[in-house]
Each structure stands twice: as C-alpha cells, then as structure tokens.
Amino acid sequence: MANQVANTILGMILKGQVAGLSDTFKVILMKDGFTFDPDEDNCYADIIADEINSGLGYTTGGETLTGATVVVDDASDKAYLYWNYAEWIPTGGSISACAAVVYDDSTATGSGDDYTDAIVLVIDFGGTVTAPDGQRLRVNNIKITLN
C-alpha cells in the first residue's frame, strides 16, 4: 500500500464540503495488517475496527492536527494542504502501527456532506513501526497533494 489521498475526499472538496483551513482533521494509527480499500473505505466508521486500541498513551479517535497550510506550487502545477506532525509517547508499554489515517472530523451526513468523518489520506509506514515505552512515534510530512 502506498500513501494515498482518498477518492471520497476529492469529490467532497469539489462539492465544497471540505474546508481545508478551518475543518478539524484528526490522525489515527492503524493495526498491523490494515489494508486501505479506496472503493469501500470512505469514513472513520469504515476503518475503526483496524485502529489500534486505546491505552499506553494512545486514545482512539486520534490526535487533532494543527497548523493547516495551503501551498500552491506553480513550478510543479500542484497544490498542497500541509499539517504539523503528530506524535504519541507510549507509557507503560510500546505502541505499534503500520499506517496512519487522516480524517475530517468536521464532515457530517446530517449537515449535507457525503460522509461523516470522511477519510482524507492514508500514510503507509512501509511495515510495522514500534515506539517503545517513553519514546516518540511521530508522523511527519502530513499532506495531501492535488494536481
């Protein structure tokens, strides 16, 4: 699995259902063996069973991302939405994950959006990453690319 912007969010952006600089975006960690299906996995509820369990310094539902910034790169003909890194520091044991998923915590079907908590981005770690007790598990370079 490669890093992937979710199909769902692209449509929602075009429909004006996502506000990159003002919506609340969260990032969650996924259990070993998680596989993202871009045709079936549209929202947080679709993947919640694959999120790592609460405890040891991790809380289900994830961390709120901060520092949303939009950059337009005319040289590469792309636009980016960046966030600051997210990190967890395990306490009382280790945390292991194979991927991180960013979702938009502001989208809701009751408000006319296509999905509640729409998946934005899947970041593949290229295998299982483990942070031992007291050491950081950090997800850097969190961004979506539109071109």
N, C-alpha and C positions, 0 to 999 in steps of 0.2 A: 504494500500500500504506500503510495506517495502522498505528500502533502496535497490537500485538495480543498478548493472552495466548493461548498455545497451548491448543487443545482438550484435547490429551493431558494436560497438567499439571493441568487442572481435575479430570479423572477420577481422576488419581493422588492428588491432595490429598484427595478424598472417600474414597478407599480407604485412606488413612493411609500411603501410600508416600512421601510427601514431608514432611520436617521443615524448615520454613522457617527456623528459627533455628539449626539445627545441621548441615544438609546443606551441602556445598561447592558453591557456584554459581560459574560462570565466564561471562565475556562475551567474544564473538569479534566480529571485524569481517568484513563481507561485501563481496565484489567488486561493482563496478558491474554493474547488470542483475539482481541477485538478486531473486527473487520468492518469497515465502513461500506455501506451499500448506498451509493448516491441515488438510486432509484426508489429505495424503501425508507431510508433514514432521513427524515425531514425535520424532526424536532427532538427536543430533550427526552420526551416520553418514549420515543422510539429506541433510545440507546441507554436508558437509565439502568437497565439490568447489567450492562457492561462497565458501569462506572465503579471505580474502586470504593470500598466500604469506608464509612466514616470511622475515624479513630486515628490514633498515633500522629495527630497534627493535621489530618485531612478532614474536611467536612463535605459531605455530599451536597451537590448543588454548585460547588466550586467557588473560586475566587472571582471577585469583581475586577474587571480590567480597568485600568486608568490610563490617562494620557492619550486619548484618541487624537490622531493627527492624520489629516489627508495631505498627500503629496502627489502632485501631477508632474510626471517626468516627460517632457516634450521630446527629449532625445530618444527615448525608448518607446514612446507612444503608449505609456501605461499610467494608470493612477493607482495609488496605494492607500489603504487605510491601516495605519500602524497603531499598536498599543504598547505600553510599557511591559516589561517582563512580569511574569507571575512566578511565585515561588512558595514552596512549602518546606517547613523544617520539622522532620519527624521527631516525636518524643515518645520514648518507651518502646521503640522498635523501628523497623525500616518501612519505607513506602516504595512500592514498585508499580510501574506503569509502562505501557507500550506505546501510548499515544495521548495527545491532549485534544479536546474538542472545545471550540469556541461556539457559544450560542447566544442569541439575542434574547435577553430576559425581558425585554420590553414589548415583544410582539405577542399578540393575543387574538385568537379567532373571534372572541366576543367583541373586539374592537374593529372588526372588519379585515384583520390580517389573515393571510392564508394559513398560518400555523402559529400556535402558541410556543414560545421559546424555540424559535427556528434555529436550526444548525447553520453556522456560518462557515466554519473552517475545521478541517481535521489536520492535525500536525502529527505525522508519523515519526516516532523516535528511532525507527530502524532496528527495533528489537526492544527487549525489556530493559528499562533503566531502573536502578535501585539506589535510593538515598538512605544510607544508614542513619541510625539514631543520632540526632543533633547536626546532621549535615544537610545542606540545601539540595532540593530538587527544583531546578529553575527551568522555566520555559522562556527562551529568548526569541527575538525576531518574530513576534506575533503580528502577522499582517495578512491582508487579502490583497490580491492583485487583480485589477480589471484592465483588460486590453481589448 
